Amino acid sequence: MGTAATVYSSCNLASSLILLN
């Protein structure tokens, strides 16, 4: 569960950075 949350957060952060660029 902790790992899944970390992966989800990483993907979410990456998506945010892509959208900002």
Z-matrix of the N, CA and C atoms (Angstrom, degrees):
N
C 1 1.469
C 2 1.535 1 109.29
N 3 1.299 2 116.49 1 -45.03
C 4 1.460 3 119.64 2 179.50
C 5 1.514 4 111.04 3 -62.81
N 6 1.338 5 115.46 4 -40.44
C 7 1.466 6 119.80 5 -179.53
C 8 1.519 7 110.06 6 -65.15
N 9 1.323 8 116.58 7 -42.53
C 10 1.465 9 121.14 8 -179.27
C 11 1.524 10 109.72 9 -60.83
N 12 1.319 11 116.45 10 -41.56
C 13 1.464 12 120.57 11 179.95
C 14 1.526 13 110.38 12 -63.62
N 15 1.335 14 115.78 13 -39.12
C 16 1.466 15 119.95 14 -179.63
C 17 1.521 16 110.37 15 -65.69
N 18 1.330 17 116.44 16 -44.57
C 19 1.463 18 121.38 17 179.99
C 20 1.522 19 109.77 18 -63.45
N 21 1.337 20 116.61 19 -43.08
C 22 1.463 21 121.03 20 179.68
C 23 1.525 22 110.12 21 -61.70
N 24 1.329 23 116.31 22 -43.86
C 25 1.465 24 120.62 23 -179.77
C 26 1.527 25 110.62 24 -63.69
N 27 1.342 26 115.89 25 -40.50
C 28 1.466 27 120.10 26 -179.45
C 29 1.524 28 109.92 27 -63.25
N 30 1.341 29 116.87 28 -45.29
C 31 1.470 30 120.83 29 -179.84
C 32 1.521 31 109.68 30 -64.71
N 33 1.321 32 116.57 31 -40.73
C 34 1.456 33 121.02 32 -179.39
C 35 1.530 34 110.08 33 -63.78
N 36 1.326 35 117.08 34 -42.48
C 37 1.462 36 121.47 35 179.95
C 38 1.521 37 109.72 36 -65.32
N 39 1.327 38 116.71 37 -43.35
C 40 1.464 39 121.18 38 -179.84
C 41 1.520 40 109.74 39 -61.49
N 42 1.330 41 116.71 40 -43.43
C 43 1.460 42 120.72 41 -179.94
C 44 1.526 43 110.39 42 -62.56
N 45 1.329 44 115.99 43 -40.24
C 46 1.462 45 120.17 44 -179.97
C 47 1.531 46 110.41 45 -63.26
N 48 1.334 47 116.12 46 -43.24
C 49 1.467 48 119.79 47 -179.72
C 50 1.521 49 110.02 48 -63.78
N 51 1.336 50 117.10 49 -40.48
C 52 1.472 51 121.03 50 -179.53
C 53 1.531 52 109.36 51 -64.71
N 54 1.327 53 116.56 52 -42.46
C 55 1.464 54 120.06 53 -178.86
C 56 1.525 55 110.47 54 -66.11
N 57 1.332 56 116.98 55 -36.91
C 58 1.463 57 120.42 56 -179.86
C 59 1.527 58 110.56 57 -67.05
N 60 1.344 59 115.97 58 -34.45
C 61 1.458 60 119.69 59 179.79
C 62 1.523 61 108.35 60 -80.50
